């Protein structure tokens, strides 16, 4: 096991001014707290914190981070407390250790709702001090290196969590070496046969072609010498998981996979990077579409490098990365370069990104108020994507994830620009909004007043920011529509029981139903989340008939003599809640008409036949047929969806017949059995809200005589 002095020597190799006494005290304290504890492998537990500290020392991090690594499990797994750590090592280290402890307790592979909440906590911890995440990543790296001692089911769980969360996070932070190793270790657990197959093919390839890396490295050095550039050249085969992923994405066999080797050229200056690029392109043919200049357009985590893929020796494609020494240091440690030390002082690397600014760029597009599913999607989109760089018409650079569209571009500029977008020009040519943008393209967004986001946009955009903005706008638009509908339904319901709808009544109902406002009450009423009957029952329980007290159809009318019978007129189809009048017929009883039925004009001179009637106040069964005249799109599934919407409103379709059939639309009459006028309005408003319903009116046929 690494001793305290070994660790101190490791740290002092890059930071001679390191506080050896602090490191020694932390080592002794951690060893004492974990004394007697064993890992799954049977090794003393404290070997793990020491190994984590060594990983961070290899990254040349500050003393506080190294000490945190030594103590990162003390609060969770020993009798030590936050107060104890603070008393011995100060508030800064205590808060770092506590932050790591809280992250350790997050179950990132649990249910979607819990996972989204834990992601919020993860980003909160990152925003306080990014070193907490660095310690956690190093902790996960050592656990993955020693995972074989765990149960198979635990190995699979940890490996999936590593592949889904920690490896992409390491990559997003610029620590590509750690991402590669974490992915390869996870791959070894989750698909050992696949990994072994890749390694075997590599061995076969080397046997057939010899040491390709040495040959190509020599070729590159020769070209650089001719250009009088002093540079270091390194070559390596890509990790098995990286190759496996390319095979899966491109649906290629190993033999057809070309760029499985990568090379790095480390130059003395930025100018020489471009000279080296010219020398390499002059010697080998560049592969179109495989050039990226991250020096002129760096990534948000500070990464700078030139990437190019060329057809090298024997036509094999090889990727070459060209950068300066300072750029290389940031490329190796990413955001962690901010805390790197050399010769006792923090390294002043001009390319090291400020972690506070970096975490702001990562989280600024995430809306914590989003639903769990939406928030989780936005987090993963922000964490896992590579970037392309596009330009505004004024030449300003806009960074976007790979696969982004002009709509994503518009929302990055401003939410208002995105919401009002009606078109886009890419390099001066009008293109569809779903066009995938490429590096270096100039994008001009066309806007128009009155334009609102469309529901189909959700499937076009790829950035979390755009998806969040579109969903918010659609919700707001739906909310306005639902509030208007809810207001109408509430008014009808209040009239139905003889009460006047007032703001005070709605506020009182909302408070009694534990809703934040009357607008929220109306919105839920309009979206059918609650019923108008429930609102009335909340305010006037004495006026509402309860289940079991449903009015019998034969007693639905008030005002008839004991021996009089009645029928609903087919011409106007009155329903409970509407004003009605009765017309007597000899031998047929009373025919019930709506007060606005045109047929009543025929009886103006026969006032003795008129009977003043009203509907019984209470709960009516859904037996009152109303006909709707509808025009709907002639598309697959539309009619089925219309029927489903009616069923969702607890209404029954009793008849349906088509009046007109055209290539693009149908016109039909639908007979629906309803309870009352409130029920009728709810069904109609829900159908009107469907985008495939062109028109819907209540169908009344004066030719259908009583």
SEMAR-786782 format. One record per residue (C-alpha): residue in one letter; x, y, z. Coordinates in steps of 0.5 Angstrom, whole numbers, padded with zeros to 4 digits, always signed. Layout:
N
AXYZ...
# end
This chain:
706
X+0000+0000+0000X+0002+0007-0002X+0005+0010+0005X+0004+0017+0007X+0011+0019+0005X+0010+0016-0002X+0004+0020-0003X+0007+0027+0000X+0013+0025-0005X+0008+0025-0011X+0005+0031-0009X+0012+0035-0008X+0014+0033-0015X+0009+0038-0018X+0008+0042-0012X+0015+0043-0008X+0011+0048-0003X+0006+0043-0001X+0004+0043+0006X+0007+0036+0008X+0004+0036+0015X-0003+0037+0013X-0002+0031+0008X+0001+0027+0013X-0004+0029+0019X-0010+0027+0014X-0007+0021+0012X-0006+0019+0019X-0013+0021+0021X-0016+0017+0015X-0013+0011+0017X-0015+0011+0024X-0022+0012+0022X-0022+0007+0017X-0018+0002+0022X-0021-0005+0022X-0025-0004+0015X-0024-0008+0009X-0026-0008+0002X-0030-0013-0002X-0023-0016-0004X-0021-0017+0003X-0016-0011+0003X-0016-0006+0008X-0021+0000+0006X-0016+0006+0007X-0012+0003+0001X-0018+0006-0003X-0018+0013-0001X-0010+0013-0002X-0011+0011-0009X-0016+0016-0010X-0011+0021-0008X-0006+0018-0012X-0011+0019-0018X-0012+0027-0016X-0004+0028-0015X-0003+0025-0022X-0007+0031-0024X-0003+0035-0020X-0009+0038-0016X-0008+0043-0010X-0007+0040-0003X-0015+0041-0001X-0017+0036-0006X-0012+0031-0004X-0014+0032+0003X-0021+0031+0001X-0019+0025-0003X-0016+0022+0004X-0022+0023+0008X-0028+0023+0003X-0031+0017+0006X-0030+0018+0013X-0036+0022+0015X-0041+0017+0011X-0037+0010+0013X-0034+0012+0020X-0036+0015+0027X-0033+0022+0024X-0037+0028+0023X-0037+0034+0019X-0035+0038+0026X-0029+0033+0027X-0027+0034+0020X-0028+0042+0021X-0024+0042+0027X-0018+0038+0025X-0018+0041+0018X-0022+0047+0017X-0028+0049+0014X-0026+0049+0006X-0024+0041+0007X-0030+0039+0011X-0035+0042+0006X-0031+0039+0001X-0032+0032+0004X-0039+0033+0006X-0040+0035-0001X-0037+0028-0004X-0041+0024+0002X-0048+0027-0001X-0046+0025-0008X-0044+0018-0006X-0051+0018-0003X-0055+0019-0009X-0058+0013-0013X-0057+0016-0020X-0059+0009-0023X-0066+0009-0020X-0073+0011-0022X-0073+0017-0027X-0077+0022-0022X-0071+0020-0017X-0066+0021-0022X-0068+0028-0024X-0068+0030-0017X-0061+0027-0016X-0059+0031-0022X-0061+0037-0019X-0057+0036-0013X-0051+0034-0017X-0051+0040-0021X-0052+0044-0014X-0046+0041-0012X-0042+0042-0018X-0044+0050-0018X-0041+0050-0010X-0034+0047-0012X-0033+0043-0018X-0027+0040-0014X-0033+0035-0011X-0034+0032-0017X-0027+0031-0019X-0026+0027-0012X-0032+0023-0014X-0030+0022-0021X-0023+0019-0018X-0027+0015-0013X-0031+0012-0019X-0025+0011-0023X-0021+0007-0017X-0028+0003-0016X-0028+0001-0023X-0021-0001-0023X-0022-0006-0017X-0030-0008-0019X-0028-0015-0020X-0029-0016-0013X-0036-0014-0013X-0042-0019-0014X-0044-0020-0021X-0050-0016-0020X-0047-0010-0017X-0042-0010-0022X-0047-0009-0028X-0051-0004-0024X-0044+0000-0022X-0042-0001-0030X-0048+0002-0033X-0048+0008-0028X-0041+0009-0030X-0043+0009-0037X-0049+0013-0037X-0047+0019-0032X-0040+0019-0030X-0036+0018-0036X-0040+0023-0040X-0039+0028-0035X-0032+0027-0035X-0032+0028-0042X-0036+0034-0041X-0031+0037-0036X-0025+0036-0041X-0022+0030-0038X-0022+0025-0044X-0017+0020-0042X-0022+0019-0036X-0028+0018-0040X-0024+0013-0044X-0022+0009-0039X-0029+0009-0035X-0032+0007-0041X-0027+0002-0043X-0028-0001-0036X-0035-0001-0036X-0035-0004-0043X-0031-0010-0040X-0036-0011-0035X-0042-0010-0039X-0040-0014-0046X-0033-0018-0044X-0034-0022-0050X-0035-0016-0055X-0029-0013-0052X-0025-0019-0052X-0027-0019-0060X-0024-0012-0061X-0017-0014-0058X-0017-0020-0062X-0018-0017-0068X-0013-0012-0066X-0007-0017-0065X-0009-0020-0072X-0008-0013-0075X-0002-0012-0072X+0001-0019-0074X-0001-0018-0081X+0001-0010-0082X+0007-0010-0077X+0008-0004-0072X+0003+0001-0076X+0004+0006-0070X+0011+0007-0070X+0011+0007-0078X+0006+0013-0078X+0009+0017-0072X+0016+0016-0076X+0013+0019-0082X+0010+0025-0079X+0016+0027-0075X+0020+0026-0082X+0015+0031-0085X+0015+0036-0079X+0023+0036-0080X+0022+0038-0087X+0018+0044-0085X+0023+0045-0079X+0018+0044-0074X+0020+0042-0067X+0015+0038-0064X+0013+0031-0060X+0009+0026-0064X+0005+0021-0060X+0001+0015-0063X-0004+0010-0060X-0009+0005-0062X-0016+0007-0060X-0020+0004-0054X-0024-0002-0055X-0030+0001-0053X-0029+0007-0058X-0028+0002-0063X-0034-0002-0061X-0038+0005-0061X-0036+0007-0068X-0038+0000-0071X-0045+0000-0068X-0046+0007-0070X-0044+0006-0077X-0046-0001-0078X-0039-0003-0080X-0035-0009-0079X-0028-0008-0076X-0025-0010-0083X-0028-0004-0086X-0027+0001-0080X-0021+0006-0082X-0019+0011-0077X-0018+0006-0071X-0011+0010-0070X-0010+0017-0067X-0004+0021-0067X-0002+0028-0063X+0003+0033-0065X+0005+0038-0059X+0008+0044-0062X+0012+0050-0059X+0007+0055-0061X+0000+0056-0064X+0003+0059-0070X+0007+0052-0071X+0001+0048-0070X-0002+0051-0077X+0005+0050-0080X+0004+0043-0078X-0003+0042-0081X+0000+0045-0087X+0006+0040-0087X+0001+0034-0086X-0004+0036-0091X+0001+0037-0096X+0004+0030-0095X-0003+0026-0094X-0010+0027-0097X-0015+0030-0092X-0021+0027-0091X-0027+0031-0093X-0032+0033-0087X-0027+0031-0082X-0023+0037-0080X-0025+0041-0074X-0021+0047-0071X-0022+0048-0064X-0016+0053-0063X-0020+0058-0066X-0026+0056-0064X-0025+0053-0057X-0030+0048-0053X-0033+0051-0047X-0029+0047-0042X-0023+0050-0045X-0021+0045-0050X-0016+0047-0056X-0014+0043-0061X-0014+0042-0069X-0017+0035-0071X-0016+0033-0078X-0017+0026-0081X-0012+0024-0087X-0011+0018-0091X-0004+0015-0089X+0000+0010-0090X-0003+0004-0094X-0009+0008-0095X-0011+0007-0088X-0015+0013-0084X-0011+0016-0078X-0014+0022-0074X-0008+0027-0072X-0009+0032-0066X-0005+0038-0066X-0004+0043-0060X+0001+0047-0056X+0004+0044-0049X-0001+0049-0045X-0007+0046-0050X-0005+0039-0048X-0005+0040-0041X-0012+0043-0041X-0014+0037-0046X-0011+0032-0041X-0014+0035-0035X-0020+0039-0037X-0023+0044-0032X-0019+0041-0027X-0013+0045-0030X-0016+0051-0026X-0013+0048-0020X-0006+0045-0022X+0000+0046-0019X+0007+0046-0021X+0013+0048-0018X+0009+0050-0012X+0005+0055-0015X-0002+0055-0019X-0001+0054-0026X-0002+0060-0030X-0005+0057-0036X-0008+0062-0041X-0013+0056-0044X-0015+0054-0037X-0023+0055-0036X-0026+0059-0030X-0030+0053-0027X-0035+0058-0024X-0036+0060-0032X-0036+0053-0034X-0041+0051-0030X-0046+0057-0031X-0045+0055-0039X-0047+0048-0037X-0053+0050-0033X-0056+0056-0036X-0060+0052-0041X-0063+0048-0035X-0070+0050-0032X-0070+0047-0025X-0078+0048-0025X-0079+0043-0031X-0082+0036-0030X-0077+0031-0028X-0077+0028-0035X-0076+0034-0039X-0070+0036-0034X-0067+0029-0035X-0067+0030-0042X-0064+0037-0042X-0059+0035-0037X-0057+0029-0042X-0057+0033-0048X-0052+0038-0045X-0048+0033-0042X-0047+0028-0048X-0046+0032-0054X-0040+0034-0058X-0040+0041-0061X-0041+0045-0068X-0039+0052-0069X-0044+0057-0073X-0044+0064-0075X-0049+0070-0074X-0050+0074-0080X-0045+0079-0076X-0040+0074-0075X-0041+0072-0068X-0040+0065-0066X-0045+0061-0064X-0044+0054-0060X-0049+0048-0061X-0049+0041-0060X-0048+0036-0066X-0054+0035-0070X-0057+0042-0068X-0062+0045-0073X-0063+0053-0075X-0069+0053-0069X-0063+0051-0064X-0059+0056-0067X-0065+0061-0066X-0066+0059-0059X-0059+0060-0057X-0059+0067-0059X-0066+0069-0055X-0072+0065-0053X-0076+0071-0057X-0072+0070-0063X-0074+0062-0063X-0081+0063-0061X-0082+0068-0067X-0078+0064-0072X-0081+0062-0079X-0075+0060-0083X-0068+0060-0084X-0062+0062-0089X-0056+0058-0088X-0050+0061-0092X-0055+0065-0096X-0060+0059-0098X-0067+0058-0095X-0067+0051-0092X-0072+0047-0088X-0072+0048-0080X-0070+0041-0079X-0064+0042-0083X-0058+0039-0079X-0052+0045-0078X-0045+0044-0080X-0039+0047-0078X-0037+0054-0080X-0044+0055-0083X-0047+0062-0083X-0055+0062-0080X-0060+0068-0081X-0066+0067-0077X-0073+0070-0080X-0078+0072-0075X-0085+0074-0076X-0090+0078-0071X-0095+0073-0068X-0091+0067-0069X-0092+0062-0064X-0088+0055-0063X-0091+0049-0066X-0092+0042-0062X-0088+0039-0068X-0082+0043-0066X-0080+0039-0060X-0078+0033-0065X-0074+0038-0069X-0069+0041-0064X-0064+0038-0060X-0062+0043-0055X-0065+0042-0048X-0065+0050-0048X-0070+0050-0054X-0074+0044-0052X-0075+0047-0045X-0077+0054-0048X-0082+0051-0053X-0085+0046-0048X-0086+0052-0044X-0089+0056-0049X-0094+0051-0051X-0096+0050-0044X-0097+0057-0043X-0101+0057-0050X-0105+0051-0047X-0106+0054-0041X-0109+0061-0044X-0114+0057-0048X-0116+0052-0042X-0117+0058-0037X-0122+0061-0043X-0125+0054-0043X-0126+0053-0036X-0129+0060-0035X-0134+0058-0040X-0136+0051-0037X-0136+0055-0030X-0141+0060-0032X-0145+0054-0035X-0145+0050-0028X-0146+0056-0024X-0152+0058-0028X-0155+0051-0028X-0156+0051-0020X-0158+0058-0020X-0152+0062-0018X-0148+0067-0020X-0141+0066-0022X-0136+0071-0018X-0129+0072-0017X-0130+0071-0010X-0133+0065-0011X-0128+0062-0016X-0122+0064-0011X-0126+0061-0005X-0127+0054-0009X-0119+0054-0011X-0117+0055-0004X-0122+0050-0001X-0119+0045-0007X-0112+0047-0005X-0110+0050-0011X-0106+0056-0012X-0111+0061-0015X-0117+0061-0019X-0113+0061-0026X-0111+0055-0024X-0118+0052-0022X-0120+0055-0029X-0114+0052-0033X-0115+0045-0029X-0123+0045-0031X-0122+0047-0038X-0117+0041-0039X-0122+0036-0036X-0117+0035-0030X-0123+0037-0025X-0130+0037-0027X-0135+0043-0026X-0139+0039-0022X-0134+0038-0017X-0133+0046-0017X-0140+0047-0015X-0140+0041-0010X-0134+0045-0006X-0138+0051-0006X-0145+0049-0005X-0146+0041-0003X-0153+0042-0002X-0155+0043-0009X-0151+0037-0012X-0154+0030-0012X-0149+0025-0011X-0148+0018-0014X-0154+0014-0012X-0159+0020-0013X-0158+0020-0020X-0165+0023-0023X-0169+0018-0027X-0170+0020-0034X-0178+0020-0033X-0177+0025-0028X-0172+0030-0031X-0177+0035-0032X-0181+0040-0027X-0187+0043-0028X-0191+0037-0031X-0198+0035-0028X-0198+0028-0025X-0201+0024-0031X-0197+0028-0037X-0191+0024-0040X-0186+0028-0045X-0181+0027-0050X-0175+0031-0053X-0176+0034-0059X-0172+0031-0065X-0171+0038-0068X-0167+0041-0063X-0165+0036-0058X-0165+0040-0051X-0161+0038-0046X-0161+0039-0038X-0159+0046-0037X-0162+0049-0043X-0168+0053-0042X-0174+0049-0045X-0181+0050-0046X-0187+0044-0047X-0192+0044-0053X-0198+0039-0052X-0200+0034-0057X-0207+0031-0056X-0205+0023-0054X-0198+0024-0054X-0196+0028-0048X-0192+0034-0048X-0186+0035-0053X-0180+0039-0050X-0176+0044-0054X-0171+0049-0053X-0173+0056-0052X-0169+0058-0059X-0172+0052-0063X-0175+0055-0070X-0181+0050-0070X-0184+0054-0064X-0186+0060-0069X-0191+0055-0072X-0194+0055-0065X-0194+0063-0064X-0202+0063-0064X-0203+0057-0060X-0201+0060-0053X-0206+0055-0050X-0201+0049-0052X-0195+0052-0049X-0193+0049-0042X-0188+0053-0038X-0182+0047-0036X-0175+0047-0033X-0170+0041-0032X-0170+0038-0025X-0164+0041-0021X-0159+0035-0020X-0155+0029-0023X-0158+0027-0030X-0155+0020-0033X-0152+0021-0040X-0158+0019-0044X-0159+0026-0048X-0157+0025-0055X-0154+0031-0058X-0152+0031-0066X-0145+0034-0068X-0144+0036-0075X-0136+0035-0076X-0131+0036-0081X-0124+0033-0080X-0118+0031-0083X-0118+0025-0088X-0112+0022-0085X-0110+0015-0081X-0112+0015-0074X-0116+0021-0074X-0123+0018-0073X-0120+0014-0068X-0117+0019-0064X-0124+0023-0064X-0128+0017-0062X-0123+0016-0056X-0123+0024-0054X-0131+0023-0054X-0130+0017-0049X-0125+0020-0045X-0130+0025-0043X-0135+0020-0041X-0140+0020-0047X-0142+0015-0051X-0143+0015-0059X-0150+0012-0061X-0149+0014-0068X-0145+0016-0074X-0146+0017-0081X-0142+0021-0086X-0145+0026-0090X-0139+0028-0095X-0132+0024-0097X-0126+0028-0100X-0119+0026-0101X-0117+0031-0096X-0123+0031-0091X-0129+0028-0088X-0136+0031-0086X-0140+0027-0081X-0146+0027-0076X-0144+0024-0070X-0149+0023-0065X-0147+0023-0057X-0151+0021-0051X-0149+0027-0046X-0151+0029-0039X-0153+0036-0039X-0151+0042-0043X-0144+0043-0039X-0142+0036-0041X-0144+0038-0048X-0140+0044-0048X-0134+0040-0045X-0134+0035-0051X-0135+0040-0056X-0129+0044-0053X-0124+0038-0053X-0126+0037-0060X-0125+0044-0062X-0118+0044-0059X-0116+0038-0064X-0112+0040-0069X-0115+0035-0074X-0122+0038-0073X-0123+0043-0078X-0130+0045-0076X-0135+0043-0071X-0142+0045-0070X-0149+0043-0066X-0153+0040-0071X-0161+0041-0071X-0165+0039-0076X-0172+0043-0077X-0175+0038-0082X-0175+0032-0076X-0182+0034-0074X-0184+0032-0067
# end
